[in-house]
Amino acid sequence: MDEHIDMDSPLCRAYWCGNFSCSDAELAQAVSIMDTTVVGLVGLYLATRSPELRNVDQHELAENA
């Protein structure tokens, strides 16, 4: 059974942000890009992004805030 991230729960989101060392916005973006809340897939995406993409993502997040 795959564990899912409850995106409606701020506590759950904070828990997974802590585990993945990402911001809430990065977590939401990863869920959106992967089109899933399965912990393993979202974590894999977050762990394997290149540093260049992280910089672009941060810039886009700042513009969209």
Summary of the structure (lengths in Angstrom):
residues: 65
radius of gyration: 11.4
end to end distance: 35.2
largest distance: 37.6
contacts: 157
relative contact order: 0.17
helix: 71%
strand: 3%
